[in-house]
Amino acid sequence: MTASTQVLSALLCDPDAATQMAGPLLRSLDLTGRDPLAWVTDPDMRESIVAGFVDLPDWGTP
């Protein structure tokens, strides 16, 4: 079984996994923007997020 087949199989078996992986996958392929979360206030950190150097999980607002 190839890696892509394993990933597809996992995504089809677990809809929650597909939802969790969609955002990071689209961002890693540069298909969506990397908007910093509202609670990130440090300008240097915000620039690093937009540039793709830092990838924060989508935890929501703390």
C-alpha positions as CSV (number, residue, x, y, z in Angstrom):
1,M,0.0,0.0,0.0
2,T,1.5,3.4,-1.0
3,A,1.7,6.3,1.4
4,S,-0.9,8.3,-0.6
5,T,-3.3,5.3,-0.4
6,Q,-2.8,5.1,3.3
7,V,-3.5,8.8,3.8
8,L,-6.6,8.6,1.6
9,S,-7.9,5.6,3.5
10,A,-7.4,7.3,6.8
11,L,-9.2,10.4,5.7
12,L,-12.2,8.4,4.3
13,C,-12.4,6.4,7.5
14,D,-12.3,9.4,9.9
15,P,-14.1,12.6,8.9
16,D,-12.7,14.4,11.9
17,A,-9.2,13.7,10.7
18,A,-10.0,15.1,7.3
19,T,-11.4,18.3,8.9
20,Q,-8.3,18.7,11.1
21,M,-5.9,18.1,8.2
22,A,-7.6,20.3,5.6
23,G,-6.3,23.6,6.9
24,P,-2.6,22.6,7.3
25,L,-2.6,20.8,4.0
26,L,-4.0,23.7,2.1
27,R,-1.6,26.1,3.8
28,S,1.4,23.9,3.1
29,L,0.5,23.8,-0.6
30,D,0.2,27.6,-0.5
31,L,-3.5,27.4,-1.6
32,T,-4.7,29.5,1.3
33,G,-3.2,32.4,3.3
34,R,-1.5,32.1,6.6
35,D,-3.5,34.7,8.6
36,P,-2.2,35.1,12.1
37,L,-4.7,34.6,14.9
38,A,-6.1,37.7,16.5
39,W,-4.4,37.0,19.9
40,V,-0.9,37.1,18.3
41,T,0.0,40.7,18.8
42,D,3.8,40.7,18.4
43,P,4.5,42.3,14.9
44,D,7.6,40.1,14.3
45,M,5.7,36.9,15.2
46,R,2.8,37.9,12.9
47,E,5.2,38.5,10.0
48,S,6.8,35.1,10.7
49,I,3.4,33.4,10.6
50,V,2.5,35.1,7.3
51,A,5.9,34.1,5.8
52,G,5.3,30.5,6.8
53,F,8.2,30.2,9.3
54,V,5.8,29.6,12.2
55,D,2.7,27.4,11.9
56,L,0.4,27.7,14.9
57,P,-2.3,25.0,15.4
58,D,-5.9,26.2,15.2
59,W,-6.6,26.2,18.9
60,G,-9.0,29.1,18.7
61,T,-8.9,32.1,21.1
62,P,-7.2,31.3,24.4
